[in-house]
Amino acid sequence: MTTPIDAQTPRPATAPGELSPLVVTLLKGVLYEEENTALWNVLLNMQAGVRDYISVLGLELILDEAEGYAFLRSRAAGEEESQDSMPRLVARRQLSYPVSLLLALLRKKLAESDAGGGDTRLILSREEVVELIRIFLPAGSNEVKLIDQVDASLNKIAELGFIRRLRNDKQTIEVRRIIKAFVDAQWLADFDHRLDEYRQLSRKSTEETDG
């Protein structure tokens, strides 16, 4: 028999204890459907509870069911918020010029692949990545240094979760579709302008080195 008190105090649809393991996983990084289907399904069922749970931390859930990924990011600070607002839990990362350039090129390559209606997976060899970036470097650049720079940039981008190396061929990468959430359509619209800036930076860096 249900007492009046029981009727007035129903158990929450999603208890905090049920959400904690899921939120901890999201705080560690991106959750991919293909890598953890079970947890992904839990997220789909509990996403409303997750959004409420993380809101007190100043975070929001970015979930793309079509692409199969989810991650947390800090809510954009509104104009009405004071300077004493909650500190950022998910820190912004300052990326170097080579990493930023390569991210831009990979994002553009993914957009071209999507527009061509080809495979939804974009697979590139290290040689193809080197060719993408070569045109932005001075003629006669040291080939060994170029490859080392590309490898270092790819390692950083892999660490950030935007690419992954194939298990059977470490010299080949897959561009992960989550890159679309960080390099958006508006950013791509300004791509040519940004590349002009990159070229100028590259020339300036070369001149300073030669000097």
C-alpha positions as CSV (number, residue, x, y, z in Angstrom):
1,M,0.0,0.0,0.0
2,T,1.3,3.4,-0.9
3,T,1.4,6.0,1.9
4,P,0.8,9.7,1.2
5,I,4.5,10.4,2.0
6,D,5.6,7.8,-0.6
7,A,3.4,9.4,-3.2
8,Q,4.9,12.9,-2.5
9,T,8.5,11.8,-2.6
10,P,9.1,9.7,-5.6
11,R,12.5,8.3,-6.4
12,P,14.4,10.5,-8.9
13,A,14.2,9.1,-12.5
14,T,18.0,9.1,-12.5
15,A,19.9,8.8,-9.2
16,P,23.3,10.6,-9.0
17,G,25.0,7.3,-8.2
18,E,23.9,5.9,-11.5
19,L,25.2,9.0,-13.4
20,S,28.6,9.2,-11.7
21,P,30.5,6.5,-13.8
22,L,29.1,7.9,-17.0
23,V,30.0,11.5,-16.1
24,V,33.5,10.5,-15.0
25,T,34.1,8.8,-18.4
26,L,33.0,12.0,-20.2
27,L,35.2,14.1,-18.0
28,K,38.2,12.0,-19.1
29,G,37.5,12.6,-22.8
30,V,35.3,11.8,-25.8
31,L,32.9,8.9,-25.7
32,Y,32.6,7.1,-29.0
33,E,29.7,4.8,-29.8
34,E,31.9,2.4,-31.7
35,E,34.4,2.0,-28.8
36,N,31.9,1.6,-26.0
37,T,28.4,0.7,-27.3
38,A,27.1,-0.3,-23.8
39,L,28.0,3.0,-22.2
40,W,26.8,4.9,-25.3
41,N,23.4,3.4,-24.9
42,V,23.4,4.3,-21.2
43,L,24.1,7.9,-22.2
44,L,21.3,8.0,-24.7
45,N,18.9,6.8,-22.1
46,M,20.2,9.1,-19.4
47,Q,21.2,12.2,-21.4
48,A,18.6,14.5,-19.7
49,G,19.9,13.5,-16.3
50,V,23.5,14.0,-17.4
51,R,22.7,17.5,-18.7
52,D,21.2,18.4,-15.3
53,Y,24.0,16.7,-13.4
54,I,26.8,18.6,-15.2
55,S,25.1,21.9,-15.4
56,V,26.1,22.7,-11.8
57,L,29.7,22.3,-12.9
58,G,29.3,24.9,-15.6
59,L,29.4,22.2,-18.3
60,E,27.3,21.2,-21.3
61,L,26.9,17.9,-23.1
62,I,27.6,17.9,-26.8
63,L,26.1,14.7,-28.3
64,D,25.9,13.8,-32.0
65,E,24.0,10.6,-32.4
66,A,24.4,10.5,-36.2
67,E,28.2,10.7,-35.9
68,G,28.4,8.6,-32.7
69,Y,30.3,10.8,-30.3
70,A,29.8,12.8,-27.1
71,F,31.9,15.1,-25.0
72,L,31.7,17.8,-22.4
73,R,32.6,21.4,-22.8
74,S,32.4,24.6,-20.6
75,R,29.3,26.7,-21.2
76,A,30.0,29.9,-23.1
77,A,30.2,32.8,-20.7
78,G,27.2,35.1,-21.1
79,E,27.5,38.8,-21.1
80,E,25.5,38.9,-17.9
81,E,28.0,36.8,-16.0
82,S,30.5,38.6,-13.7
83,Q,34.2,38.1,-13.6
84,D,33.7,36.0,-10.5
85,S,31.8,33.3,-12.4
86,M,32.8,29.7,-12.0
87,P,36.3,28.8,-13.2
88,R,36.6,26.7,-16.3
89,L,36.6,23.0,-15.6
90,V,37.4,21.9,-19.1
91,A,40.4,24.0,-20.0
92,R,41.0,25.6,-23.4
93,R,44.1,24.3,-25.2
94,Q,46.5,26.7,-27.0
95,L,47.6,24.9,-30.1
96,S,50.8,25.6,-32.0
97,Y,50.8,26.9,-35.5
98,P,51.8,23.6,-37.1
99,V,49.1,21.7,-35.2
100,S,46.4,24.4,-36.0
101,L,47.4,24.3,-39.7
102,L,47.2,20.5,-39.9
103,L,43.9,20.5,-38.1
104,A,42.5,22.9,-40.6
105,L,43.8,20.9,-43.5
106,L,42.4,17.6,-42.2
107,R,39.0,19.3,-41.6
108,K,38.9,20.6,-45.1
109,K,39.9,17.2,-46.5
110,L,37.0,15.6,-44.6
111,A,34.6,18.2,-46.0
112,E,35.8,17.4,-49.5
113,S,35.4,13.7,-48.9
114,D,31.9,14.2,-47.6
115,A,31.0,16.4,-50.6
116,G,32.2,13.7,-52.9
117,G,29.9,11.2,-51.4
118,G,32.6,8.7,-50.8
119,D,33.4,6.6,-47.7
120,T,32.3,8.1,-44.4
121,R,35.8,7.2,-43.1
122,L,38.6,9.4,-44.2
123,I,41.9,7.4,-44.2
124,L,45.2,9.1,-45.0
125,S,48.7,7.8,-45.2
126,R,51.6,9.8,-43.6
127,E,52.8,10.6,-47.1
128,E,49.4,12.1,-48.0
129,V,49.5,14.2,-44.9
130,V,53.0,15.4,-45.7
131,E,51.8,16.5,-49.2
132,L,48.8,18.4,-47.6
133,I,51.2,20.6,-45.6
134,R,54.1,20.8,-48.0
135,I,52.6,23.5,-50.2
136,F,52.6,25.9,-47.2
137,L,56.3,25.5,-46.6
138,P,59.2,27.2,-48.5
139,A,60.5,25.4,-51.5
140,G,63.5,23.2,-50.6
141,S,62.5,22.6,-47.0
142,N,64.4,19.9,-45.3
143,E,62.5,16.6,-45.9
144,V,63.6,14.9,-42.7
145,K,62.6,17.9,-40.6
146,L,59.2,18.2,-42.4
147,I,58.4,14.5,-41.7
148,D,59.4,14.9,-38.1
149,Q,57.2,18.0,-37.7
150,V,54.3,16.2,-39.3
151,D,54.8,13.2,-37.0
152,A,54.9,15.5,-34.0
153,S,51.8,17.3,-35.1
154,L,49.9,14.1,-35.8
155,N,50.9,12.8,-32.3
156,K,49.4,15.9,-30.7
157,I,46.2,15.7,-32.8
158,A,45.9,12.0,-31.9
159,E,46.3,12.9,-28.2
160,L,43.5,15.4,-28.6
161,G,41.3,12.7,-30.1
162,F,40.8,14.1,-33.7
163,I,42.6,11.3,-35.4
164,R,43.6,7.7,-34.6
165,R,46.3,5.5,-36.0
166,L,45.2,2.2,-37.6
167,R,46.2,-0.8,-35.6
168,N,47.7,-2.7,-38.6
169,D,49.5,0.4,-40.0
170,K,50.8,3.0,-37.6
171,Q,51.8,5.2,-40.6
172,T,48.1,5.6,-41.6
173,I,45.5,7.6,-39.8
174,E,41.8,7.9,-39.7
175,V,40.4,11.4,-39.3
176,R,37.7,11.2,-36.6
177,R,34.5,13.0,-37.4
178,I,34.4,14.8,-34.1
179,I,36.8,17.2,-35.7
180,K,33.6,18.7,-37.3
181,A,32.4,19.9,-33.8
182,F,35.6,21.9,-33.2
183,V,36.3,23.2,-36.7
184,D,32.8,24.3,-37.7
185,A,31.3,25.4,-41.0
186,Q,31.9,29.1,-40.3
187,W,35.5,28.4,-39.5
188,L,35.8,26.6,-42.9
189,A,34.2,29.6,-44.6
190,D,37.1,31.7,-43.5
191,F,39.6,29.0,-44.4
192,D,41.2,30.7,-47.3
193,H,41.8,33.8,-45.3
194,R,43.3,31.7,-42.5
195,L,45.6,29.9,-44.9
196,D,46.9,33.3,-46.1
197,E,47.8,34.1,-42.5
198,Y,49.5,30.7,-42.2
199,R,51.5,31.4,-45.3
200,Q,52.6,34.7,-44.0
201,L,53.6,33.2,-40.6
202,S,55.5,30.5,-42.4
203,R,57.5,33.1,-44.5
204,K,58.1,35.2,-41.4
205,S,59.4,32.1,-39.5
206,T,61.7,31.2,-42.4
207,E,63.1,34.7,-42.7
208,E,63.8,34.8,-39.0
209,T,65.6,31.4,-39.2
210,D,67.6,32.5,-42.2
211,G,68.5,35.8,-40.5
